[in-house]
Amino acid sequence: MRERLVRSVFQPLVELETGRVVGYEALARGPAGTRLESPAALFAAAADGGWLAELDWRCRASAVEAAAAAGLAAPFSLFVNVEPETVGSECPDDLQPLLTQATSFPVVLEITERALLERPRELLRAVANAREQGSGIAIDDVGADPRSLALMPFLEPDVIKLDLQLIQGRPTREVALTVNAVRAEAERTGAAILAEGIETHAHEEIALSIGATIGQGYLYGRPGALIPTLRVGKPLRLRPNGGSTEITPFQLMSERCDVRRSAKPFLIEVSKQLEAEALALGETAVVLAAFQHERYLTAKTRVRYGSLAENLAFIGVLGNGITAEPLSHVRGADLAPDDPLIDEWNIAVVAPHFAACLTARDLGDLGPEDERRFDYALTFRRELAVAAATAMLNHF
């Protein structure tokens, strides 16, 4: 039976300054002594058999059940992994009772940037639902892929988990880029920085030097049975749900920014300038744009966006008639004729150290194209630009 395939082992997460435990990560294992004991083999078999989502939910349920049976309670947190392909899937009915046992301790869901790249709308909604239920969010393997840096602002993680190569490898410019971006995000939001792969005291010193406050690795314990320690650290600070993203960028920004009026040629140049900023930022930048209709994604615009797609972490474009992949490596989404975004022309750029958004509302002029007028707002306020970009990302 599939329900017998899964068991959980646990590894402690500790405060680096005190050695006190703040939580445990649940790690899935298959039946001991079999080929499927390895989680990689187990999940590969599930993917081949078409029951990956079921396995992912069973791993979560197994972790919660085992933690509850071991007497885990707040202030400890339980970290569980979520497979990108299963985000937004429905929990099987028979597992619901097991998952409701997570009432005495907070659960932190670990996700990767791949989940947001593959299923952004589902992930944003799943994150909102998780936070409404009191769960936290951790972004995993930060540093393994530059795109994780670009997508951190959209997830607003409570915990940022640094990939073990940042601790165990040699210092490089890429490591410095990752650390600087993570430190900036943590400074802005209060997210905790967790270093994985700490096996020696030298690794611990590196983790402390780059700003981590929590550590995980063999130095503190190998995966095994969960026996809650008496050395209890401070509870993790989990943020509440940030609210609905069912709002357009213009609706959002017009309430908080100076609104001006302009004809189309000036706004085209402002858009090009923001695109140039994104191109200079490179692989840690995200660009999201709404073009009203597919006809406004002109040949010249396609050339510019093709160049952006070759260099940036994520490019997404919206508009009536736009296909799922209007250009190579560009995500597209079709807007229904009655979607409020149809009346807006938007471009948002988000990167670790830069964020901006131009939003313009069509005034409905019927004259020559160059004489079309828009009410527009422009912001470089990070929290506002990210919120506007998230409103667009929610359409993909």
C-alpha positions as CSV (number, residue, x, y, z in Angstrom):
1,M,0.0,0.0,0.0
2,R,1.2,3.5,-0.9
3,E,0.5,4.8,2.6
4,R,3.1,2.4,3.9
5,L,5.8,3.7,1.6
6,V,6.5,6.8,3.5
7,R,8.2,7.5,6.8
8,S,9.9,10.6,8.2
9,V,13.2,11.3,9.8
10,F,14.1,14.7,11.3
11,Q,17.0,17.0,11.5
12,P,17.3,19.9,14.0
13,L,17.6,23.6,13.1
14,V,19.6,25.5,15.6
15,E,20.3,29.1,16.6
16,L,23.9,29.6,15.6
17,E,24.7,32.0,18.5
18,T,23.3,29.7,21.2
19,G,23.1,26.2,19.8
20,R,19.4,26.1,20.9
21,V,16.9,24.3,18.7
22,V,14.2,26.4,16.9
23,G,12.7,23.5,14.9
24,Y,13.1,20.3,12.9
25,E,13.0,19.6,9.2
26,A,11.1,16.5,8.2
27,L,12.9,14.4,5.5
28,A,11.0,11.7,3.6
29,R,12.3,8.2,3.3
30,G,10.9,5.1,1.6
31,P,10.8,1.6,3.1
32,A,14.1,0.8,4.8
33,G,16.4,-1.6,3.0
34,T,14.7,-1.2,-0.4
35,R,15.5,0.6,-3.6
36,L,12.9,3.2,-2.7
37,E,14.4,4.1,0.6
38,S,16.2,6.9,-1.2
39,P,13.8,9.9,-1.5
40,A,15.2,10.6,-5.1
41,A,14.2,7.0,-6.1
42,L,10.9,7.2,-4.3
43,F,9.8,10.5,-5.9
44,A,11.1,9.4,-9.4
45,A,8.9,6.2,-9.1
46,A,5.9,8.3,-8.1
47,A,6.5,10.7,-11.0
48,D,6.7,7.7,-13.4
49,G,3.5,6.2,-11.9
50,G,1.5,9.4,-12.0
51,W,1.0,9.7,-8.2
52,L,3.6,12.4,-7.4
53,A,1.0,14.7,-5.8
54,E,-0.4,11.9,-3.6
55,L,3.2,11.0,-2.5
56,D,3.9,14.7,-1.7
57,W,0.8,15.0,0.5
58,R,1.6,11.6,2.2
59,C,5.1,12.9,3.1
60,R,3.5,16.0,4.6
61,A,1.0,14.0,6.6
62,S,3.7,11.5,7.7
63,A,5.8,14.4,9.0
64,V,3.0,16.0,10.9
65,E,1.8,12.7,12.3
66,A,5.2,11.7,13.5
67,A,6.0,15.1,15.0
68,A,2.7,15.1,16.9
69,A,3.3,11.6,18.2
70,A,6.7,12.7,19.4
71,G,5.2,15.5,21.4
72,L,6.5,18.4,19.3
73,A,5.0,21.7,20.4
74,A,5.6,25.4,20.0
75,P,7.9,27.2,20.0
76,F,9.4,24.5,17.8
77,S,8.5,24.7,14.1
78,L,8.2,21.8,11.7
79,F,9.7,22.3,8.3
80,V,8.3,20.2,5.4
81,N,9.2,20.2,1.7
82,V,6.7,20.8,-1.1
83,E,7.2,19.4,-4.6
84,P,6.9,22.2,-7.2
85,E,4.7,20.0,-9.5
86,T,2.1,19.5,-6.7
87,V,1.6,23.1,-5.6
88,G,-2.1,23.8,-5.6
89,S,-3.2,20.2,-5.7
90,E,-6.0,19.0,-3.4
91,C,-5.1,17.1,-0.3
92,P,-6.5,13.5,-0.4
93,D,-9.5,13.2,1.9
94,D,-7.9,10.4,4.0
95,L,-5.0,12.6,4.9
96,Q,-6.9,15.6,6.1
97,P,-7.4,14.2,9.7
98,L,-3.6,13.6,9.9
99,L,-2.7,17.1,8.8
100,T,-5.1,18.7,11.3
101,Q,-2.8,17.3,14.1
102,A,-0.5,20.3,13.4
103,T,-2.2,22.4,16.0
104,S,0.4,22.5,18.7
105,F,3.3,23.6,16.5
106,P,3.7,25.9,13.4
107,V,4.4,24.3,10.0
108,V,6.9,25.9,7.6
109,L,6.5,24.9,4.0
110,E,9.8,24.7,2.0
111,I,9.5,25.6,-1.7
112,T,11.9,26.4,-4.5
113,E,12.0,29.0,-7.2
114,R,11.0,26.3,-9.7
115,A,7.5,26.2,-8.1
116,L,7.0,29.9,-8.8
117,L,8.4,29.6,-12.3
118,E,6.2,26.7,-13.3
119,R,2.9,27.5,-11.5
120,P,2.9,31.1,-10.3
121,R,-0.8,31.6,-9.8
122,E,-1.3,28.3,-7.9
123,L,1.8,28.9,-5.7
124,L,0.7,32.5,-4.8
125,R,-2.7,31.2,-3.8
126,A,-1.2,28.2,-1.9
127,V,1.1,30.6,0.0
128,A,-1.8,32.8,0.9
129,N,-3.9,29.8,2.1
130,A,-1.0,28.4,4.1
131,R,-0.5,31.8,5.9
132,E,-4.2,32.0,6.6
133,Q,-3.9,28.7,8.4
134,G,-0.9,29.9,10.4
135,S,1.9,28.2,8.4
136,G,5.2,29.9,7.4
137,I,7.1,29.9,4.1
138,A,10.7,29.1,3.5
139,I,12.4,29.4,0.1
140,D,14.9,26.5,-0.3
141,D,18.3,26.2,-2.0
142,V,18.9,29.9,-2.4
143,G,22.2,30.3,-4.3
144,A,21.9,27.2,-6.4
145,D,20.0,29.1,-9.1
146,P,20.2,32.9,-9.5
147,R,16.4,32.9,-10.2
148,S,15.7,32.2,-6.6
149,L,17.1,35.7,-5.8
150,A,14.8,37.3,-8.3
151,L,11.7,35.6,-7.0
152,M,12.2,36.0,-3.3
153,P,10.2,39.3,-3.1
154,F,7.1,37.6,-4.6
155,L,7.1,34.9,-1.9
156,E,8.1,37.1,1.0
157,P,9.6,34.1,2.8
158,D,9.8,33.9,6.6
159,V,13.0,31.9,6.2
160,I,15.6,32.0,3.5
161,K,17.6,28.7,3.3
162,L,21.1,29.1,1.8
163,D,22.2,26.3,-0.4
164,L,25.1,24.3,1.2
165,Q,27.5,25.2,-1.6
166,L,27.6,28.7,-0.1
167,I,28.9,27.3,3.1
168,Q,31.1,24.5,1.9
169,G,32.5,26.1,-1.3
170,R,35.1,28.8,-1.9
171,P,34.1,32.5,-1.8
172,T,33.4,33.8,-5.3
173,R,31.7,36.8,-6.8
174,E,28.6,34.8,-7.3
175,V,28.6,33.8,-3.6
176,A,28.9,37.5,-2.7
177,L,26.0,38.4,-5.0
178,T,23.8,35.8,-3.4
179,V,24.7,36.8,0.1
180,N,24.2,40.5,-0.5
181,A,20.8,39.9,-2.1
182,V,19.7,37.7,0.8
183,R,21.0,40.1,3.4
184,A,19.1,42.9,1.7
185,E,15.9,40.9,1.7
186,A,16.3,39.9,5.3
187,E,17.0,43.5,6.3
188,R,13.8,44.7,4.5
189,T,11.4,42.0,5.7
190,G,12.9,40.5,8.9
191,A,13.2,37.0,7.3
192,A,15.5,34.6,9.1
193,I,18.6,33.3,7.2
194,L,19.3,29.6,7.6
195,A,22.5,28.0,6.4
196,E,22.4,24.4,5.3
197,G,25.3,21.9,5.1
198,I,27.1,22.9,8.3
199,E,29.3,19.9,9.1
200,T,32.3,21.5,10.9
201,H,32.9,24.5,13.2
202,A,34.7,26.1,10.2
203,H,31.4,25.9,8.3
204,E,29.6,27.4,11.3
205,E,32.0,30.3,11.3
206,I,31.4,30.9,7.6
207,A,27.6,30.8,8.2
208,L,27.9,33.4,10.9
209,S,30.1,35.6,8.8
210,I,27.7,35.8,6.0
211,G,24.7,36.7,8.2
212,A,23.0,33.4,8.9
213,T,21.2,33.1,12.3
214,I,20.1,29.5,12.0
215,G,22.0,26.5,11.0
216,Q,21.4,22.9,9.8
217,G,23.8,20.1,9.2
218,Y,25.6,17.1,10.6
219,L,27.4,19.3,13.2
220,Y,24.1,19.5,15.0
221,G,22.6,16.2,14.3
222,R,22.0,13.7,11.5
223,P,18.5,12.9,10.3
224,G,16.8,10.5,12.7
225,A,14.0,10.0,15.2
226,L,12.4,13.1,16.6
227,I,13.2,13.6,20.2
228,P,12.3,17.2,21.2
229,T,15.2,18.8,23.1
230,L,15.0,20.9,26.2
231,R,17.4,23.5,24.7
232,V,14.6,25.6,23.2
233,G,15.4,28.6,21.0
234,K,13.4,31.7,20.2
235,P,10.3,31.0,18.1
236,L,10.4,31.9,14.4
237,R,8.5,35.0,13.5
238,L,5.9,34.1,10.8
239,R,4.2,36.8,8.9
240,P,0.4,36.9,8.3
241,N,-1.1,36.7,4.9
242,G,-0.3,39.8,2.9
243,G,-3.8,40.1,1.5
244,S,-5.4,39.6,-1.9
245,T,-3.6,40.0,-5.2
246,E,-6.9,40.4,-7.1
247,I,-6.2,44.0,-7.9
248,T,-4.7,45.7,-10.9
249,P,-1.4,47.7,-10.8
250,F,-3.2,51.0,-11.7
251,Q,-5.9,50.4,-9.0
252,L,-3.1,49.8,-6.5
253,M,-0.7,52.6,-7.5
254,S,-3.2,55.4,-8.3
255,E,-4.2,55.4,-4.6
256,R,-0.6,55.9,-3.5
257,C,1.2,57.7,-6.3
258,D,1.0,61.0,-8.2
259,V,-1.1,60.3,-11.3
260,R,-0.2,62.2,-14.5
261,R,-1.5,62.2,-18.1
262,S,0.6,61.6,-21.2
263,A,0.4,60.6,-24.8
264,K,1.8,57.2,-25.8
265,P,5.3,58.2,-27.2
266,F,6.6,59.4,-23.8
267,L,5.3,56.2,-22.1
268,I,7.1,54.1,-24.7
269,E,10.4,55.7,-23.8
270,V,9.8,55.3,-20.1
271,S,9.1,51.6,-20.7
272,K,12.2,51.2,-22.8
273,Q,14.2,52.8,-20.0
274,L,12.8,50.3,-17.5
275,E,13.6,47.5,-19.8
276,A,17.2,48.8,-20.1
277,E,17.5,48.8,-16.3
278,A,16.3,45.2,-16.2
279,L,18.8,44.2,-18.9
280,A,21.7,45.8,-16.9
281,L,20.5,43.9,-13.8
282,G,20.8,40.5,-15.6
283,E,19.9,37.1,-14.4
284,T,18.5,38.2,-11.0
285,A,15.8,40.4,-12.5
286,V,12.1,39.8,-13.3
287,V,10.1,41.7,-15.9
288,L,6.3,41.5,-16.0
289,A,4.3,43.5,-18.6
290,A,0.7,43.9,-19.6
291,F,0.2,45.1,-23.2
292,Q,-3.7,45.2,-23.4
293,H,-3.8,43.3,-26.7
294,E,-1.5,41.0,-28.6
295,R,-1.3,43.6,-31.4
296,Y,0.7,45.9,-29.1
297,L,3.4,43.3,-28.7
298,T,4.9,44.7,-31.9
299,A,7.8,43.3,-33.9
300,K,10.2,45.9,-32.3
301,T,8.9,45.0,-28.9
302,R,9.4,41.3,-29.6
303,V,13.0,41.9,-30.4
304,R,13.6,43.8,-27.2
305,Y,11.8,41.1,-25.1
306,G,13.7,38.4,-26.9
307,S,16.9,40.0,-25.7
308,L,15.6,40.3,-22.2
309,A,14.5,36.6,-22.1
310,E,18.1,35.5,-22.9
311,N,19.5,37.4,-19.9
312,L,16.8,37.6,-17.2
313,A,15.4,35.2,-14.6
314,F,11.8,35.5,-15.7
315,I,9.8,37.4,-18.4
316,G,6.0,37.4,-18.4
317,V,3.7,39.2,-20.7
318,L,-0.1,39.6,-20.6
319,G,-2.7,40.7,-23.1
320,N,-5.8,39.6,-25.0
321,G,-4.7,37.1,-27.6
322,I,-1.2,36.5,-26.2
323,T,-0.3,32.8,-26.2
324,A,1.3,30.8,-23.4
325,E,4.8,31.2,-25.0
326,P,4.7,34.2,-27.4
327,L,8.5,34.2,-27.6
328,S,11.2,31.7,-26.6
329,H,11.6,31.7,-22.8
330,V,8.8,34.2,-22.4
331,R,5.8,33.2,-20.4
332,G,2.5,34.6,-21.8
333,A,-1.1,34.7,-20.6
334,D,-4.3,35.5,-22.5
335,L,-6.5,38.2,-20.9
336,A,-10.2,37.8,-21.3
337,P,-12.0,40.8,-22.9
338,D,-13.6,41.7,-19.6
339,D,-10.4,41.5,-17.5
340,P,-9.7,44.8,-15.8
341,L,-6.1,44.6,-17.0
342,I,-7.3,45.0,-20.6
343,D,-7.5,48.8,-19.9
344,E,-4.0,49.0,-18.5
345,W,-0.5,49.1,-20.0
346,N,2.0,48.1,-17.3
347,I,5.7,47.2,-16.9
348,A,7.3,46.1,-13.6
349,V,11.0,45.3,-13.0
350,V,11.9,43.5,-9.8
351,A,15.4,42.6,-8.7
352,P,17.2,42.2,-5.3
353,H,18.4,45.8,-5.2
354,F,16.0,47.5,-7.7
355,A,12.2,47.7,-8.2
356,A,10.1,49.9,-10.4
357,C,6.7,49.9,-12.0
358,L,5.0,52.0,-14.7
359,T,1.2,51.6,-14.9
360,A,-1.0,53.5,-17.4
361,R,-4.8,53.4,-17.9
362,D,-6.1,53.8,-21.4
363,L,-8.4,56.8,-21.8
364,G,-10.1,55.4,-24.9
365,D,-8.9,57.8,-27.5
366,L,-9.8,56.8,-31.0
367,G,-7.4,59.0,-33.0
368,P,-3.9,58.2,-34.3
369,E,-1.9,55.7,-32.3
370,D,0.7,58.2,-31.3
371,E,-2.0,60.5,-29.9
372,R,-3.5,58.0,-27.6
373,R,-3.5,59.3,-24.0
374,F,-3.1,57.5,-20.7
375,D,-3.3,58.4,-17.1
376,Y,-0.2,57.0,-15.6
377,A,1.8,56.5,-12.4
378,L,5.5,55.6,-11.9
379,T,7.0,54.3,-8.7
380,F,10.4,53.2,-7.5
381,R,9.1,52.3,-4.1
382,R,10.0,48.7,-3.7
383,E,7.0,47.5,-1.7
384,L,4.6,49.1,-4.2
385,A,6.4,47.9,-7.3
386,V,6.5,44.4,-5.9
387,A,2.8,44.4,-5.1
388,A,2.0,45.7,-8.6
389,A,4.2,43.0,-10.2
390,T,2.6,40.3,-8.0
391,A,-0.8,41.4,-9.2
392,M,0.3,40.6,-12.8
393,L,2.2,37.4,-11.8
394,N,-1.1,36.2,-10.4
395,H,-2.5,36.0,-13.9
396,F,-0.1,33.4,-15.2
